[in-house]
Amino acid sequence: MFNPLYHLVFMQIRIFFREPGILFWAIGFPVAMATVLGVAFSSKSDAKRKIAVVSDHKENVVKIFQDQVKDRYGYGEFQLVFLDDTEAEKELKKGKALFKLKEQNGSFELYLDPSNQESLSAALEVKDSFHNKSEAKILPLKVPGTRYIDFLIPGLIAMGIMNSTIWGDAWSIMELRMKKLLRRMSASPMPRYQFLLSFFFSRIFISFIETFILAMFGYYVFHLPFEGSFINFSIIFLTGIYVFTGIAVFAASRAANAQVGNGIINAFTMPMMILSGIFFSYHHFPDWAIESILNFV
């Protein structure tokens, strides 16, 4: 008995496996990304959890940690880095240190972002290891720029500009190609540079609205102030849209169909989201991987 659904399903499956590009972007690329993330988050035998220490008695702090603080849960030994207050805060902002340990007259103050679960669990582990737990206090950070949300919101703004520009422009161009409209437009008296500039200026308008809404949300909900020069921000904003528009044009011009286009766009956007440090610090990667990434960039 003729069953249209049966033949339609197998027709779609055969079309899928006949396209090598679709196979790679649908199967190979996710496996590659899983490998990268697995390397980033897999436990390492030589893992070190860095603590930024502010103290004038280096020997005493080192001795206390050697005698009392142990790697109780197998997350890695603690590495003490002695810095002044300013440098310690910089390490926290960059995500290189879990928390700041300030020693005064034998008592310890552990400063951290309470919303960062990794930092909080490490601080609790250190405090529980001390023989006299009353000498250690866990305190929230009050310095601007050291909270997780302080770099998450700017990162989400940048990610929004990237996704809006690359996905929006690339899909618009691919749709024009698939409908044979791009060839007709190229045959018209329209200057080609104006066609490309139209994507650039339209994305400035759309991205500005997205950025403004997210920035106001961060300001009123999370009390996130605007730091730095507005001129520098505008230059970075326009440069980002210009670069992402170029990437979108390249991805759309190389895509044979929509499925391959999705893969090419993901090949650009996913690594930038992962390696940018928006959601987690790139210092989770092994040292050799960080050096390779920096050399590549």
N, C-alpha and C positions, 0 to 999 in steps of 0.2 A: 504494500500500500504506500502510495506516495505521501511523504510527510515533509511539507515545506520547511518546518522548523528544524528538522534533522539536517537537511541539506544546507540550510542557511548557517547553522552553527558551525558545521565542518568547513563551510566556505570561508567563514571568518578566521577559523583556526589556520587553514592553509595559507590565507593571505598573510597572516601574522608570521608564520615560519618561513615564508618565501622572501621576507625582507630582512637581510642581514643587519641593516641599521637599526631596525626596531628590536631585533633580538639582543643586540649589544646594549642599547639604552634601557631596555626593559629588564634584562637579566644581569648582564655583565656590569653595568654601572652601579646598581644597588649593591652588588657583591663587593665591588671596589670600595664604595663608601663605607660598608660595614667593616671591611678590613681596616680602613683608616681610623674609624671610631673605636674599633677593638684595640688597636695599638694605643690609642689615646687613653682609654680607660682601664685597660688590663693592668693588673697589679704587677709591679716590677720588684725583683729581688733586692735591688739597690735603691728602692724608693726612699726619698727623704721628704719629710714634711717640715717646711721651713717656718721658723718663728723669728720675728723681728724683735730683738731684745734691746731694751734701753736700760742700761745700768752702768754704774761706776765700779762695780765689784764683779768683774768678769769671772775671776777664778771661783768665787763663791757660788755664782749661778751655775757654772759648768759642773761643779762638784755636786750640787743639789740634784741636778738632772741626771748625772751619772749614778748617783746612789739611790734616787727615789723614783724617777720617771722612767718607765719602761714601755716598750711597744706591747701593750697588753692584748691588742686585738688583731695584730698582724697587718696593720695598715702602713707600716713603715716607721723607721726611727725618726726622731725629731732632730732637726738641724738648727742650731742656734746661730743667728747672725746678729752680731752686736753693731748697733747703729745709733745715731742720735734720733731725736723725735721727728725731725723733718724727713730724714731718709727712711725711717721706719714707716711713716705714713705713705711715702711714695711707693714702697714695696707693697703695701696693702692695696693701694689704688691700682697697681699693675697686676695684682693677683699673684704675686710671687711669694707672699707670706700669708699664712692662715690667720694670724692675729698678732697683735703687739703685746709683748710682755714687758711691763715696767716694774723694776725692782727698786724699792726704797726701804732702807733700814730693815732688811730681812723679810719684808712683806711684798707680795706680788699682786699686781693689777693686770688683768688680761682684758685688753680692749679689742672688740670685734663687732662685726655686723650680725646682730641676732638672727636676721633672716637668712644668713648663709649657714646652711646646716653642716657643711663640712668643717667650717671654722668653729662652730658651736660644739660639735662632737669632739673635736680635737682639744678645745679648751677645757671641756668637762673631763676628758681623759687625763689631761695634765693636772687639773685641780684635784681629782680623786687620787692621784698618785702621791701627792704630798702627804707627809706624815701628819702635819698640822694643817688641816684644810681651812681653818679660820684665817690663815695668813694669806690666802689667795682669794681674790674677788674678781668676778667676771662682770665687766662693765660695757655698756654699749658705746660705740663710736659716735662722736658728735661732730667730727670734722667733715665738711662738705667734700663729696667726691670719693668717700671710702665705702659708701653703702653699695650693695649689689645693684639697687635700682638706679644709682647715679650714673652707671655706665650702660645699664640695660636700656633705658629710654633713648639716649643718643644712638645706641646701636640699632634699636628698632626703627628709629627715624631713617638711618642710613639704609637699613634693609628694606624699608618701605619704598624709598626712592629707587633702589636697585630693582626690586621686583616690579614696581609700577612701570618703570621705564623699559626694562628689558622685555618683560612679558607683554606689556601693552603695545609697544612699538613693533616687536617681532611678530606678534600675532596679527597686527594690522597689516603688515607687509605681506605675511604669508597668505592672509585672506585675499589680498589684492592679486597675488600671484595665482592662487588656485582658481579664482574667478576670471582670470585672464584680463583683469582690469589694469594691471601694472603695465602691460605691453601697450595697451591703448593710451594710457596716460603718457608713456614715454614718447609716443608718436605725436603727441599734441605739442603746441608751441610753448608749453610750460617749461621754464628753466628747471633743470634737474636739481640744482642746488636748493631751490626753493621748496621742492618736494621733501628733501631731507630736513631743511630748516623747519618745516611745518611740524615735524615730530618733536624737534628740540623745543620749540616755543610752547607747544601744547603741553608737553611734559613739565615745563617750568610752572605753568599755571596749575596743573593737577597736583604735582608734587608739593607745591607751596601750600595748597589747602590741606593735604595730608600731614605735612610737617607741622603746620600751625595747630591743627587739632590735637595731634599727639603731644606737642610741646606744652600746650595749655593744659592738657590732661595731666601731664607730669608735674606742672607747676602748682595746680590747685589741689590735686589729690595727694601727691608725694612731696610737695614743697621743694621741687627741683628748680633752682634758679638758673637763669641764663648766665653762663660764665664765658668771658673772653670777648673778642671784638666781633661786632656784627658784620663788619666788612670782611673779615677773614672767613666767617661762617658763610657769607654770600658767595665768596670766591670758591670755597669748597663745594657748596651746594650746586653752583652752575657747572663747575668742573666735573662733578660726579654725574650730573645729567648728561653732559656732553659725552663723557666716556661710555656710559651705559647705553646711550643712543647708538654709538658706533658699534658696540657689542651686539645690540639688537639687530642692526642692519646686517652685520656679518652673519649672525645665526640664521636670520630669515633667508638670506641669499644662498646659504649652503644647505638648507633643508629641502629634501626631495618631497616630503609630505609632512602632514601635521604631527604624526607620531615621532618621526625623526627630529622634527623641530622641537618637540618637547624635551627630547633627550639632550640635544645640543644646548638648549637654554639651561637645563638643569646642570649640565657640565660646567657652565660658567657660574651659576648662582650658588649651588650647593657648596663647593669648596670655599667660596668667599664667606658664606655664612658660618661655616665650621671653623675656618682658620682666622676669622676676624676677632674672635674672643667675645662675641656678643652674649652667648649663653654659657660658656665655660672658658676658663683660661687656657690658652694654648700651651701653657707650661705643664699641662698634663701629659703632653707628648714626650717621648724619650729625647734625650739631648741630641742624638744624631738626627732625629726627625726635625727638631727645631732648627738646627743648622742647615739642613737641606731646604726647608721652607724659606728661611731667610735668604739663602743663596739664590733660590729660584726667584724670589720677589726682587 
